[in-house]
Amino acid sequence: MESFFITYQDKFIISTIVLVSLLIIRYVLNFTITKLGRRSGINEARTRLIRRYVNVTLVFIAILFETNYIFGAEFKDLALIFSSVFAVLGVGLFAIWSILSNVTSGIIMFFNFPYKVGDKIEIHDKDFPIRAIIEDIRAFQVHLRLDNGNLVTYPNNLMIQKAITLIKKDAIDDGIDTI
């Protein structure tokens, strides 16, 4: 048993350094995302979602590095395995491409979306124009409250594609004052 640890001592040390480094990187990225979210006035739930995406990506990087270094897997072997897995997933996920499009749009909207919850906007859609207050921004869709009180869920990918006009900032505050 002791010879096992002596034999692989260098790999354990480097593995520990990599894991500690990734934990530090994770902490810094999560802190930065949280600070950016607060400074931009972004909903805490959206900030948590983006932090979760970053954490999953870091775990994926750690698994790749550890598999390559600790288990000695060649890059070409890993590439073959991952390309096979991604080919199967690609075929399976083709049917749900709109969901992936909405999630990707949600990530883009987190970092570069000029409107926030409470803003009154107008979406310039030829078939279904909307004038509403943004009630919530989620991973897949945006909840919009119409003037008549109806709730409309609008897909994130369409929010990125359509022209939008800001009617009034923080319009939700005006509605609360009049009640």
C-alpha positions in Angstrom: 0.0 0.0 0.0 2.8 2.4 0.9 4.6 1.7 -2.4 1.4 2.7 -4.3 1.5 6.2 -2.7 5.2 6.5 -3.3 4.8 5.4 -7.0 2.1 7.9 -7.7 3.1 10.7 -5.3 3.9 13.1 -8.1 0.6 12.5 -9.8 -1.3 13.1 -6.5 0.6 16.3 -5.9 -0.1 17.7 -9.4 -3.7 16.5 -9.2 -4.2 18.3 -5.9 -2.6 21.5 -7.3 -4.9 21.3 -10.3 -8.0 20.8 -8.2 -7.1 23.6 -5.8 -6.4 25.9 -8.7 -9.8 25.1 -10.3 -11.5 25.8 -7.0 -9.8 29.2 -6.8 -10.7 29.9 -10.4 -14.3 28.8 -9.6 -14.4 31.2 -6.6 -13.0 34.1 -8.6 -15.4 33.5 -11.5 -18.4 33.1 -9.2 -17.5 36.3 -7.3 -17.1 38.2 -10.6 -20.4 37.0 -12.0 -22.2 37.8 -8.8 -20.6 41.3 -8.7 -21.4 41.9 -12.3 -25.0 40.7 -11.7 -25.5 43.1 -8.8 -23.9 46.0 -10.5 -26.1 45.5 -13.6 -29.3 45.0 -11.5 -29.7 41.4 -12.8 -32.1 39.1 -11.0 -30.3 36.8 -8.4 -31.9 33.7 -10.0 -30.3 34.5 -13.4 -27.0 35.1 -11.7 -27.2 31.7 -10.0 -28.0 30.1 -13.4 -24.9 31.6 -15.0 -22.7 30.5 -12.1 -24.1 27.0 -12.5 -23.1 27.0 -16.2 -19.6 28.1 -15.3 -19.3 25.5 -12.6 -20.3 22.7 -14.9 -17.8 23.9 -17.5 -15.0 23.9 -14.9 -15.9 20.4 -13.8 -15.7 19.3 -17.4 -12.3 20.8 -17.8 -11.1 19.2 -14.5 -12.3 15.8 -15.7 -10.6 16.2 -19.0 -7.3 17.2 -17.4 -7.4 14.5 -14.7 -8.3 11.8 -17.2 -5.5 12.8 -19.4 -2.9 13.2 -16.7 -3.9 10.7 -14.0 -5.2 7.8 -16.2 -2.7 8.5 -19.0 -5.3 8.6 -21.7 -4.1 9.9 -25.0 -5.8 12.9 -26.5 -6.8 10.9 -29.6 -8.5 8.3 -27.4 -10.4 11.0 -25.5 -11.3 12.7 -28.8 -12.7 9.5 -30.2 -14.8 8.9 -27.1 -16.1 12.4 -26.9 -16.8 12.7 -30.6 -18.8 9.5 -30.4 -20.7 10.7 -27.4 -21.3 14.1 -28.9 -22.5 12.6 -32.2 -25.1 10.5 -30.3 -26.1 13.6 -28.2 -26.2 15.7 -31.3 -28.7 13.4 -33.0 -30.7 13.2 -29.9 -30.6 17.0 -29.2 -31.5 17.9 -32.8 -35.1 17.4 -31.8 -34.8 19.9 -29.0 -32.7 22.5 -30.7 -35.1 25.3 -29.8 -34.5 24.6 -26.1 -30.8 24.8 -26.6 -31.3 28.0 -28.6 -33.3 29.5 -25.7 -30.7 28.6 -23.1 -27.9 30.0 -25.2 -30.0 33.2 -25.7 -30.6 33.3 -22.0 -26.8 33.3 -21.4 -26.3 36.0 -24.0 -29.1 38.1 -22.4 -27.4 37.8 -19.0 -24.2 39.5 -20.2 -25.6 41.8 -22.9 -29.3 42.7 -22.5 -30.1 46.4 -22.1 -33.5 45.8 -20.3 -34.2 44.5 -16.9 -37.1 43.3 -14.8 -39.6 46.1 -14.4 -38.9 47.9 -17.7 -41.8 48.5 -20.1 -40.9 47.4 -23.6 -42.4 47.1 -27.1 -41.5 44.1 -29.2 -41.7 44.9 -32.9 -43.2 41.7 -34.3 -45.1 41.9 -37.5 -47.5 39.1 -36.5 -47.9 39.7 -32.8 -46.6 43.1 -31.6 -46.3 43.2 -27.8 -46.2 46.2 -25.4 -45.6 44.9 -21.8 -43.6 45.1 -18.6 -40.8 42.6 -18.1 -41.9 40.6 -15.1 -39.2 37.9 -15.0 -36.3 36.7 -17.2 -35.7 33.0 -17.0 -33.4 30.4 -18.7 -35.9 29.7 -21.5 -38.3 32.6 -21.7 -39.1 36.1 -20.6 -42.4 36.7 -18.7 -44.2 39.8 -20.0 -47.2 41.4 -18.3 -49.6 43.1 -20.7 -51.5 46.2 -19.8 -54.7 44.1 -19.5 -53.0 41.9 -16.9 -52.4 38.9 -19.1 -49.1 37.1 -18.8 -47.2 36.3 -22.0 -44.1 34.0 -22.0 -41.8 35.0 -24.9 -38.9 32.8 -25.9 -35.4 34.1 -25.2 -34.2 33.4 -28.8 -37.0 35.7 -30.2 -36.0 38.4 -27.7 -32.6 38.4 -29.3 -33.9 38.3 -32.9 -36.7 41.0 -32.7 -36.3 44.7 -32.5 -37.3 46.0 -29.1 -38.0 49.6 -27.9 -37.7 50.7 -24.3 -40.9 52.5 -23.5 -40.1 53.3 -19.8 -37.5 52.2 -17.3 -38.8 50.8 -14.0 -42.4 51.0 -15.1 -43.4 48.4 -12.6 -42.8 50.9 -9.8 -45.4 53.2 -11.3 -48.0 50.4 -11.2 -47.3 49.7 -7.5 -47.7 53.4 -6.6 -51.1 53.7 -8.2 -52.5 50.8 -6.3 
